[in-house]
Amino acid sequence: MTQPLPIRSTLAAGNLGLYDVGNFFLTTGRAALPLGSVIPQALWYFEDEPIAIARAGLPIAGFTRDASATKDVAAWAAQRSTAMPLEYPSLVWIAAPEMIRGARLVANGTRIEANGNTWAFDVVPKIALNRSYYDQTSIAFLGMQPLTIRGWLQQETFVARTIWPEAFRLDDCAPSRHVDATAQGIRRLVREESAGGARSAFAAMTLWEREPGAARRWEGKPVLAAMLNGAQGDDDEAHGGHFAMVTGRVGPEGAIGDWLADNFYTLDAFSEKGIVAAVVPLDNYLADLNSGQAWYRPSYLIVAILKDERTASRIQGALCRVYNQFYRHQLPYDHATMNCASISIDVLRAIGWDVRSRGPTNRLLAALGLPYFALRDRSLAKAAKTFNYLTEDRTRLFPAIAFEEIGADLLRLARRQPARRASPFEALLAEDIEALVFLRVPQLPSSRAWGDSPIVSVDEYRARVPADPAQAKIIPVPERPFPAALRDPDLHPTMPRRGQRALALWAATLIAVPWIAWRLLRQKGRKTK
């Protein structure tokens, strides 16, 4: 039986981020392992998942052995001119082999139609650990608009993994909006709608353009974006939100679903939503029925539309390089010191974008309060973690602050109002920005509780969580141990983090002070005899 025309391969035509889809082929991690073109550590996480891999002969991002991820990227950037070819990621987690554009849900969500064709319709099962899912409210919302659906045809039924509203796009008629080129200006934009815009309509607004009033010919232009995901409404460990850098090209009629999001997430635990750290299409990142961020919280993007792809290519190439170190476990994930924002900010700084440091929350409180934290939590490990949170650079710690600083930087660079002397990379970026657009993506209706804008401080976190820790909503997840056979011999040993070192110092102090006092008293006693 010949497939109807509207159903096509995910790699049939168009772009994946900055890349031509024709330069990739579809496979799975297990099938790709014998090819040897991708490190086995990366493929292990996607053994039975649909992935896209660059074809032979194309430049694929590598890595330097026996080097930290940051030093690896800095050395790579120093040796590489912006004129060199764009490097490809080891893999793109494509999630589904087929797609339909311009589809509509009909018959109360039991069928879909596109271009005069109809099919029975179903969705992938809910992951067992997932506490909410697509329901009748989802059908009611999605049934009102054209959709791009990723999935596969199973006999006469199209099974969806991702359902993406095509109205979520870069509108070239987006109204102009003046925003102060400050972190506070960006924060006001994120928080201006109730609950961070979780229940609001999708919105696009132009924050700056090089030629106001001129026709906006954005289709095909390269883009570089920062993306912030909000707080979840049913998980007290997810009030900080999430962060990712995004690259791509403006699609037909402003389509954004084929952009690529660089999602960093812990590898050493199974996500209750099925999330795995990877380079992933934006529509799948936001609207995968299990792992999509838009099913859990509102999201925000600040998009730089560029006249040249050189700065976006440099950032994407650097992030691709970091993924290799990440999958190898040369770069370990840590919620306080090396999370999604930390990794992204470190990469930007390593290639020459000196995103402003907001500094730590309170070093003195962390140092003096460490014994109290240990007694309060009855745990040295939890006390050390609290110390790490209080002493980490807030730009690296909080996704919302990373988003604010990057957004303010983009506005200052575009308006030629630099807060510091521009680096060579920043000067190129300022030269290439043609427009800046803010996008607010609402939460997709489902059985999930509504989310909110993310927190920007420890105090805001405390205000949102229950005073009684026993009442906190926490989702336990199983560990995912990394196989010893995949550990390369050049991996650096895990170094004690700041909190562990501080505990050791306090322990030494508690031993040393009584001992010194005893010695002094003993010496004084001898003198009085």
C-alpha positions as CSV (number, residue, x, y, z in Angstrom):
1,M,0.0,0.0,0.0
2,T,1.4,3.4,-1.0
3,Q,1.5,6.0,1.9
4,P,-0.7,9.0,1.3
5,L,1.4,12.0,0.4
6,P,0.9,14.1,3.6
7,I,2.8,11.5,5.6
8,R,6.4,11.8,5.0
9,S,9.8,11.0,6.6
10,T,10.9,13.5,9.2
11,L,14.0,14.0,7.0
12,A,12.1,14.5,3.7
13,A,12.8,18.2,3.2
14,G,13.7,21.4,5.0
15,N,16.0,22.0,7.9
16,L,17.0,20.7,11.3
17,G,18.2,23.7,13.0
18,L,20.9,25.3,10.9
19,Y,21.4,22.0,9.0
20,D,19.9,20.7,5.8
21,V,17.9,17.5,6.7
22,G,19.2,15.8,3.6
23,N,22.6,15.6,5.3
24,F,21.2,13.2,7.9
25,F,19.9,9.7,7.9
26,L,17.5,8.0,10.3
27,T,18.6,5.1,12.6
28,T,18.6,4.0,16.2
29,G,21.4,3.9,18.7
30,R,21.6,0.2,18.5
31,A,21.7,0.1,14.7
32,A,24.2,2.9,14.5
33,L,26.8,1.4,16.9
34,P,28.5,-0.8,14.3
35,L,29.0,2.3,12.1
36,G,31.6,3.8,14.4
37,S,30.8,7.4,13.5
38,V,29.3,8.3,16.9
39,I,30.8,7.6,20.3
40,P,29.2,4.6,21.9
41,Q,28.4,6.5,25.1
42,A,26.0,8.7,23.2
43,L,24.4,5.8,21.4
44,W,23.8,3.9,24.7
45,Y,21.2,6.4,25.8
46,F,19.2,6.0,22.5
47,E,19.5,2.3,21.8
48,D,15.9,2.0,20.6
49,E,15.1,5.6,19.9
50,P,14.9,7.2,16.5
51,I,17.9,9.4,16.0
52,A,19.4,11.4,13.0
53,I,23.1,11.1,12.3
54,A,25.1,13.2,9.8
55,R,26.1,11.4,6.6
56,A,29.6,10.2,6.0
57,G,32.1,12.9,5.0
58,L,30.4,15.8,6.9
59,P,32.3,17.5,9.7
60,I,31.1,16.0,13.0
61,A,31.9,17.7,16.4
62,G,34.7,15.9,18.2
63,F,36.2,16.3,21.7
64,T,39.6,16.5,23.3
65,R,40.6,13.7,25.7
66,D,41.9,14.4,29.1
67,A,40.4,17.9,29.1
68,S,37.5,19.5,30.9
69,A,34.5,20.5,28.7
70,T,35.2,24.2,29.2
71,K,38.9,24.0,28.4
72,D,38.1,21.8,25.4
73,V,35.6,24.4,24.0
74,A,37.9,27.3,24.7
75,A,40.8,25.7,22.9
76,W,38.6,24.7,20.0
77,A,37.2,28.3,19.7
78,A,40.7,29.8,19.8
79,Q,41.9,27.6,16.9
80,R,38.7,27.9,14.8
81,S,37.7,30.9,12.6
82,T,34.1,31.8,12.2
83,A,34.5,31.1,8.4
84,M,35.0,27.3,9.0
85,P,32.2,24.9,8.1
86,L,29.4,24.3,10.6
87,E,30.1,21.1,12.6
88,Y,27.3,18.5,13.1
89,P,26.2,17.0,16.4
90,S,26.9,13.4,17.1
91,L,23.2,12.8,16.9
92,V,19.9,14.5,17.0
93,W,17.1,12.9,19.0
94,I,14.5,13.0,16.3
95,A,11.9,11.0,18.4
96,A,9.7,9.8,15.5
97,P,10.4,8.7,11.9
98,E,7.4,10.3,10.2
99,M,5.4,13.5,10.3
100,I,2.3,15.2,9.0
101,R,2.1,19.0,8.5
102,G,-1.2,20.9,8.4
103,A,-3.1,18.1,10.2
104,R,-6.3,18.6,12.2
105,L,-7.9,16.6,14.9
106,V,-11.5,15.5,14.0
107,A,-14.1,13.2,15.4
108,N,-13.4,14.2,19.0
109,G,-9.7,13.4,18.6
110,T,-10.1,9.9,17.2
111,R,-9.1,10.8,13.7
112,I,-6.8,13.3,11.9
113,E,-7.1,14.8,8.4
114,A,-4.7,16.5,6.1
115,N,-4.9,17.5,2.5
116,G,-8.1,15.6,2.1
117,N,-6.8,12.4,3.6
118,T,-7.9,11.0,7.0
119,W,-6.5,8.4,9.3
120,A,-7.5,6.8,12.6
121,F,-5.5,8.6,15.4
122,D,-3.9,7.5,18.6
123,V,-1.1,8.8,20.9
124,V,1.9,7.0,22.4
125,P,1.2,5.6,25.9
126,K,1.9,7.6,29.0
127,I,5.2,6.7,30.7
128,A,4.4,4.9,34.0
129,L,6.3,7.5,36.1
130,N,4.5,10.4,34.4
131,R,1.8,11.8,36.7
132,S,-0.3,13.5,34.1
133,Y,-1.1,13.3,30.4
134,Y,-2.9,14.4,27.3
135,D,-6.7,14.3,27.9
136,Q,-10.0,15.8,26.6
137,T,-8.8,19.4,27.5
138,S,-5.8,18.8,25.2
139,I,-8.1,17.6,22.4
140,A,-10.4,20.6,22.8
141,F,-7.4,23.0,22.6
142,L,-5.5,21.3,19.8
143,G,-8.7,20.6,17.8
144,M,-9.1,24.3,17.0
145,Q,-5.9,24.7,14.9
146,P,-3.6,23.2,12.3
147,L,-0.9,20.9,13.7
148,T,2.4,19.4,12.9
149,I,2.4,15.8,14.2
150,R,5.5,13.6,14.6
151,G,4.8,9.9,14.9
152,W,4.4,6.8,12.7
153,L,1.7,5.1,10.6
154,Q,0.8,1.8,12.3
155,Q,-1.4,-0.1,9.8
156,E,-4.3,2.4,9.3
157,T,-3.6,4.5,12.5
158,F,-1.2,7.4,12.8
159,V,0.3,7.2,16.3
160,A,1.5,10.6,17.6
161,R,4.5,11.2,19.8
162,T,4.6,15.0,19.3
163,I,1.6,17.4,18.6
164,W,2.7,20.9,17.7
165,P,0.4,23.8,17.1
166,E,1.5,25.5,13.9
167,A,0.2,28.9,15.2
168,F,3.3,28.9,17.5
169,R,5.5,30.7,15.0
170,L,7.7,33.7,14.4
171,D,5.1,36.1,13.2
172,D,6.6,38.7,10.8
173,C,3.7,41.0,11.8
174,A,4.6,40.8,15.5
175,P,3.9,44.2,17.1
176,S,6.8,46.3,18.3
177,R,7.4,46.4,22.0
178,H,10.0,48.6,23.8
179,V,11.8,46.8,26.7
180,D,14.6,48.2,28.8
181,A,17.9,46.5,28.0
182,T,18.3,45.3,31.6
183,A,17.7,42.1,33.5
184,Q,14.7,43.7,35.2
185,G,13.2,44.7,31.8
186,I,13.4,41.0,30.7
187,R,11.9,39.8,34.0
188,R,8.9,42.2,33.7
189,L,8.3,40.8,30.2
190,V,8.4,37.2,31.5
191,R,6.1,38.0,34.4
192,E,3.6,40.4,32.9
193,E,0.9,37.8,32.4
194,S,-0.8,36.0,35.3
195,A,1.0,32.7,36.2
196,G,3.7,33.6,33.8
197,G,1.4,33.3,30.8
198,A,0.7,29.6,31.4
199,R,-3.0,30.0,30.4
200,S,-2.5,33.0,28.1
201,A,-2.4,33.0,24.3
202,F,0.8,32.4,22.4
203,A,2.4,35.8,21.8
204,A,5.2,37.2,19.6
205,M,6.5,40.7,19.9
206,T,9.4,42.5,18.2
207,L,11.8,44.0,20.8
208,W,14.1,45.6,18.2
209,E,14.8,45.7,14.5
210,R,17.6,47.2,12.5
211,E,15.2,48.8,10.0
212,P,11.9,49.7,11.6
213,G,9.1,49.9,9.1
214,A,10.9,48.0,6.4
215,A,9.4,44.7,5.1
216,R,10.3,41.8,7.3
217,R,11.9,39.2,5.1
218,W,12.8,36.7,7.8
219,E,12.1,33.4,6.1
220,G,15.3,31.4,5.8
221,K,17.3,33.7,8.1
222,P,19.5,32.0,10.7
223,V,18.4,32.5,14.3
224,L,20.0,32.2,17.7
225,A,17.7,32.1,20.7
226,A,17.7,31.7,24.5
227,M,14.8,29.7,25.9
228,L,13.5,29.7,29.4
229,N,10.9,27.2,30.7
230,G,8.8,28.1,33.7
231,A,8.0,26.5,37.0
232,Q,6.0,23.3,37.2
233,G,2.8,23.4,39.3
234,D,3.1,19.9,40.7
235,D,6.8,19.4,41.5
236,D,8.5,21.3,44.3
237,E,11.9,20.5,42.8
238,A,11.0,22.2,39.5
239,H,10.3,25.8,40.6
240,G,13.6,27.0,39.0
241,G,12.5,26.2,35.5
242,H,14.8,25.0,32.7
243,F,17.1,26.7,30.2
244,A,18.4,25.9,26.7
245,M,20.1,27.6,23.8
246,V,18.4,27.2,20.4
247,T,19.6,27.6,16.8
248,G,17.9,27.3,13.4
249,R,16.4,29.0,10.4
250,V,13.1,30.8,10.1
251,G,10.8,28.3,8.4
252,P,7.9,28.9,5.9
253,E,5.4,31.4,7.4
254,G,7.6,31.8,10.4
255,A,7.7,28.1,11.4
256,I,9.9,27.4,14.4
257,G,9.3,23.7,15.1
258,D,12.4,22.5,13.2
259,W,14.8,24.7,15.2
260,L,17.2,22.7,17.4
261,A,17.2,23.0,21.2
262,D,20.3,22.1,23.1
263,N,18.8,20.3,26.2
264,F,21.1,19.4,29.1
265,Y,19.5,17.2,31.7
266,T,20.8,14.8,34.3
267,L,21.9,11.5,32.6
268,D,22.2,9.4,35.8
269,A,18.5,9.1,36.6
270,F,15.5,8.1,34.6
271,S,13.3,11.1,34.0
272,E,9.6,10.5,35.0
273,K,8.8,12.2,31.6
274,G,11.3,10.3,29.5
275,I,13.6,13.2,29.0
276,V,17.2,12.5,27.8
277,A,19.8,15.2,27.3
278,A,20.2,15.8,23.6
279,V,20.1,18.1,20.6
280,V,16.3,17.9,19.8
281,P,13.8,19.6,17.4
282,L,12.1,22.5,19.2
283,D,8.6,21.1,18.5
284,N,9.6,17.8,20.2
285,Y,11.4,19.6,23.0
286,L,8.2,21.5,23.8
287,A,5.4,19.2,22.7
288,D,6.5,15.6,23.0
289,L,3.4,14.0,24.7
290,N,5.5,12.7,27.6
291,S,8.7,14.9,27.7
292,G,7.6,18.1,26.1
293,Q,8.2,21.1,28.4
294,A,5.0,22.9,27.2
295,W,2.8,20.2,28.8
296,Y,4.2,21.2,32.2
297,R,4.8,25.0,32.2
298,P,4.9,28.1,30.1
299,S,8.0,28.9,28.1
300,Y,9.8,32.0,26.7
301,L,12.2,32.6,23.9
302,I,14.3,35.7,23.0
303,V,15.1,35.2,19.3
304,A,17.9,37.0,17.5
305,I,17.3,37.0,13.7
306,L,20.7,37.2,12.1
307,K,22.0,38.2,8.7
308,D,24.8,35.6,8.9
309,E,24.9,32.2,10.7
310,R,28.5,32.5,11.9
311,T,27.8,33.3,15.5
312,A,24.9,30.8,15.8
313,S,27.1,28.2,14.1
314,R,29.9,28.8,16.6
315,I,27.6,28.4,19.5
316,Q,26.0,25.3,18.1
317,G,29.3,23.7,17.2
318,A,30.6,24.4,20.8
319,L,27.5,22.8,22.3
320,C,27.8,19.8,20.1
321,R,31.3,19.3,21.3
322,V,30.2,19.6,24.9
323,Y,27.6,16.8,24.4
324,N,30.4,14.4,23.6
325,Q,32.1,15.2,26.9
326,F,28.7,15.1,28.7
327,Y,27.8,11.6,27.4
328,R,31.3,10.4,28.2
329,H,30.8,11.7,31.8
330,Q,33.8,14.0,31.6
331,L,31.2,16.7,32.4
332,P,29.0,15.5,35.4
333,Y,25.6,17.1,35.8
334,D,24.8,18.7,39.2
335,H,21.7,20.7,40.1
336,A,23.6,23.3,42.1
337,T,26.9,23.7,40.2
338,M,26.5,22.2,36.7
339,N,22.9,22.3,35.6
340,C,21.3,23.3,32.2
341,A,22.0,27.0,32.8
342,S,25.5,26.4,34.1
343,I,26.6,24.3,31.1
344,S,25.1,26.8,28.6
345,I,26.6,29.8,30.3
346,D,30.1,28.2,30.5
347,V,30.0,27.4,26.8
348,L,29.0,31.0,25.9
349,R,31.8,32.4,28.1
350,A,34.3,29.9,26.7
351,I,33.7,31.1,23.1
352,G,33.8,34.8,24.0
353,W,30.3,35.9,25.0
354,D,31.0,37.2,28.5
355,V,27.6,36.9,30.0
356,R,27.5,38.9,33.2
357,S,27.9,37.1,36.5
358,R,25.2,38.0,39.1
359,G,27.5,36.6,41.9
360,P,26.5,34.2,44.7
361,T,23.4,34.5,46.9
362,N,25.3,34.8,50.2
363,R,28.8,33.4,50.9
364,L,28.8,34.5,54.5
365,L,25.5,32.9,55.3
366,A,26.6,29.7,53.6
367,A,29.9,29.6,55.6
368,L,28.4,30.4,59.0
369,G,25.2,28.5,58.5
370,L,26.7,25.2,57.5
371,P,26.5,23.5,60.9
372,Y,22.9,24.8,61.3
373,F,22.0,23.3,57.8
374,A,23.4,20.0,58.9
375,L,21.5,19.9,62.1
376,R,18.3,21.1,60.5
377,D,18.3,18.6,57.7
378,R,20.0,15.8,59.7
379,S,22.2,15.3,56.7
380,L,25.8,16.4,55.8
381,A,25.1,15.8,52.1
382,K,22.0,18.1,52.2
383,A,24.0,20.7,54.1
384,A,26.7,20.6,51.5
385,K,24.1,21.0,48.7
386,T,22.6,24.1,50.5
387,F,26.1,25.5,50.7
388,N,26.6,25.0,47.0
389,Y,23.3,26.7,46.1
390,L,24.1,29.7,48.3
391,T,27.7,30.2,46.9
392,E,27.1,29.5,43.1
393,D,27.0,32.3,40.6
394,R,23.3,33.0,40.2
395,T,23.7,33.4,36.4
396,R,24.9,29.8,36.3
397,L,22.4,28.6,39.0
398,F,19.1,30.0,38.0
399,P,17.7,29.5,34.4
400,A,15.7,32.7,34.7
401,I,18.7,34.8,35.6
402,A,20.7,33.2,32.7
403,F,17.8,34.2,30.4
404,E,17.6,37.7,31.8
405,E,21.3,38.4,31.4
406,I,21.4,36.9,27.9
407,G,18.3,38.8,26.8
408,A,19.6,42.1,28.3
409,D,22.9,41.5,26.5
410,L,21.2,40.9,23.2
411,L,19.3,44.2,23.5
412,R,22.4,46.2,24.5
413,L,24.4,44.7,21.6
414,A,21.7,45.4,19.1
415,R,21.2,48.9,20.3
416,R,24.9,49.5,20.5
417,Q,24.6,50.3,24.3
418,P,27.3,47.9,25.6
419,A,27.8,47.5,29.3
420,R,31.4,46.5,28.7
421,R,34.0,46.5,26.0
422,A,32.8,44.0,23.4
423,S,34.8,40.9,22.7
424,P,35.4,39.9,19.1
425,F,32.5,37.4,19.3
426,E,30.2,40.0,20.8
427,A,31.1,42.5,18.1
428,L,30.2,39.9,15.4
429,L,26.9,39.2,17.1
430,A,26.1,42.9,17.4
431,E,26.9,43.3,13.7
432,D,24.7,40.4,12.6
433,I,21.5,41.0,14.6
434,E,18.7,42.1,12.3
435,A,15.8,41.8,14.8
436,L,15.0,40.6,18.3
437,V,11.7,38.9,18.9
438,F,10.2,37.7,22.2
439,L,8.0,34.6,22.1
440,R,5.7,33.4,24.9
441,V,4.6,29.8,24.6
442,P,1.6,28.9,26.9
443,Q,1.3,25.6,28.7
444,L,-0.6,23.0,26.7
445,P,-3.8,21.9,28.5
446,S,-3.7,18.4,30.0
447,S,-4.4,16.7,33.3
448,R,-1.2,18.5,34.6
449,A,-1.5,21.3,37.2
450,W,-0.8,24.7,35.7
451,G,2.7,26.1,35.9
452,D,4.1,29.6,36.6
453,S,7.1,31.8,35.8
454,P,10.3,30.4,37.3
455,I,11.9,31.7,40.5
456,V,15.0,34.0,40.5
457,S,16.2,33.6,44.1
458,V,16.4,31.3,47.1
459,D,13.9,33.5,48.9
460,E,11.3,33.1,46.1
461,Y,11.9,29.3,46.2
462,R,11.2,29.3,50.0
463,A,8.0,31.3,49.4
464,R,6.7,28.7,47.0
465,V,7.4,25.4,48.8
466,P,5.6,24.1,51.9
467,A,7.2,25.1,55.2
468,D,7.0,21.4,56.3
469,P,9.4,19.4,54.0
470,A,7.1,16.4,54.5
471,Q,4.4,18.2,52.5
472,A,6.7,19.0,49.5
473,K,5.7,17.4,46.2
474,I,8.7,15.5,45.0
475,I,8.7,12.8,42.3
476,P,11.2,10.0,43.1
477,V,12.9,8.6,40.0
478,P,15.2,5.5,39.7
479,E,18.9,5.9,39.1
480,R,20.5,5.1,35.7
481,P,24.0,3.9,36.4
482,F,26.5,4.6,33.7
483,P,28.1,1.3,32.6
484,A,31.7,0.8,33.7
485,A,32.6,-0.6,30.3
486,L,31.8,2.8,28.7
487,R,34.1,4.8,31.0
488,D,37.1,6.0,29.1
489,P,40.5,5.9,30.9
490,D,41.1,9.6,30.5
491,L,38.1,10.7,32.6
492,H,39.0,13.0,35.4
493,P,38.2,11.9,39.0
494,T,35.2,13.6,40.6
495,M,36.6,16.4,42.7
496,P,35.0,17.5,46.0
497,R,32.5,20.3,45.5
498,R,32.6,23.5,47.5
499,G,30.1,22.2,50.1
500,Q,32.2,19.1,50.7
501,R,35.3,21.2,51.1
502,A,33.5,23.5,53.5
503,L,32.3,20.6,55.6
504,A,35.8,19.3,55.8
505,L,37.0,22.8,56.9
506,W,34.3,23.0,59.6
507,A,35.2,19.5,60.8
508,A,38.8,20.4,61.0
509,T,37.9,23.6,62.9
510,L,35.7,21.8,65.4
511,I,38.6,19.5,66.1
512,A,41.3,22.1,66.0
513,V,39.7,24.8,68.3
514,P,39.2,22.6,71.4
515,W,42.7,21.2,70.8
516,I,44.2,24.7,70.6
517,A,42.2,25.8,73.7
518,W,43.5,22.7,75.6
519,R,47.1,23.5,74.6
520,L,46.7,27.1,75.7
521,L,45.2,26.2,79.0
522,R,47.9,23.6,79.6
523,Q,50.6,26.2,78.9
524,K,49.0,28.7,81.2
525,G,48.8,26.0,83.9
526,R,52.5,25.3,83.6
527,K,53.4,29.0,83.9
528,T,51.3,29.4,87.1
529,K,53.2,26.6,88.9
